[in-house]
Amino acid sequence: MINLAFHSPEEEIYYPSITDHPIRLFLKRDDLIHPFISGNKWRKLKYHLIKAEENNKKHMVTFGGAYSNHILASAAAGARFNFKTTAFIRGEEVENPTLKFCRLFGMELIFVSREDYKDKMILYNQHFKNNLQTYFIDEGGFGLEAELGCREIVQELNQEYDHIFCAAGTGATSAGIINQIHLQGLKTQFHMIPVLKGGSFLREDIQKLLIENITFHLHEDYHFGGYAKTQPKLIDFIKDFTSKTAVLIDPVYTGKALFAIMDLASKNTFEKEAKILMIHTGGIFGTLGMLDKF
Ligand SMILES: *Cc1c(COP(=O)(O)O)cnc(C)c1O
């Protein structure tokens, strides 16, 4: 049985600077699901794992960068649910805490050049073409299975929010949330915060995962220089938020999304007392690659 008995509460956050702006802030604590199969990465893997099991596949093969939360979650999920795991890692061989933990969970790592990394199907076929045991999972878990798993975030909610915010890399998590808001007929407005530069391409990227042409907001200006890039004002915000709430947020994803909420609130974008939910998608391990920034 592929399931985690997990706990992802919805909490109201009392962060002092919110009192300057009349909003109510809530977090959906997917970061508490599991220390390593954390946040949206569990949501995105769940239906892949179920499909792999149904098809008698015993070996998950996936792709990512050397600090990928998806790679780490896949390694831990493999250990938890008895799959062998292999990951193709982009770039020259390196060592870091994320990869060390991946190996500890039994994952095999294959480092490939940035050039070879571009075509994942070719890589997969070179190594596993005639292997009946292997199951392909795209980079970041992107795909319909991921979208389906992320719908459950909205299904679990105990109240209706005016706005839901989520950090976006591939956009699959956002797609699941957008679809489920629509399916449940909620009045909630969805806001996507791309963490990479020029993120408006995500609007097209996720069209194939959306069940209809549903409207949502995309805020392009909170990438802080690009993927895994930071600026002092982001780091200062993370320090302040963490020291006043005991909730860890990371500089790659959740810090940027929460910064966006506070910034938009300071510009009076929201109606008074608006109930705003941010999906805490996890990613705390990402901070380990950036401790020198703190
Ligand atoms: C991977 C990740 C995301 C992005 O999810 P997508 O479905 O790729 O948009 C957001 N937050 C955290 C913490 C992540 O690890």
The ligand as a MOL file (V3000), in Angstrom:
LIG
                    3D

  0  0  0     0  0            999 V3000
M  V30 BEGIN CTAB
M  V30 COUNTS 15 15 0 0 0
M  V30 BEGIN ATOM
M  V30 1 C 9.7760 21.5590 -6.0590 0
M  V30 2 C 9.2800 22.6200 -5.1730 0
M  V30 3 C 8.3320 23.5840 -5.5970 0
M  V30 4 C 7.8690 23.6870 -7.0290 0
M  V30 5 O 6.9120 22.7440 -7.4040 0
M  V30 6 P 6.4410 22.6700 -8.9150 0
M  V30 7 O 5.3600 21.6480 -8.9290 0
M  V30 8 O 7.6260 22.1920 -9.7110 0
M  V30 9 O 5.9980 24.0010 -9.3550 0
M  V30 10 C 7.8730 24.5000 -4.6760 0
M  V30 11 N 8.3170 24.5010 -3.3960 0
M  V30 12 C 9.2340 23.6130 -2.9560 0
M  V30 13 C 9.6950 23.7030 -1.5670 0
M  V30 14 C 9.7450 22.6450 -3.8260 0
M  V30 15 O 10.6740 21.7700 -3.3750 0
M  V30 END ATOM
M  V30 BEGIN BOND
M  V30 1 1 1 2
M  V30 2 1 2 3
M  V30 3 2 2 14
M  V30 4 1 3 4
M  V30 5 2 3 10
M  V30 6 1 4 5
M  V30 7 1 5 6
M  V30 8 2 6 7
M  V30 9 1 6 8
M  V30 10 1 6 9
M  V30 11 1 10 11
M  V30 12 2 11 12
M  V30 13 1 12 13
M  V30 14 1 12 14
M  V30 15 1 14 15
M  V30 END BOND
M  V30 END CTAB
M  END
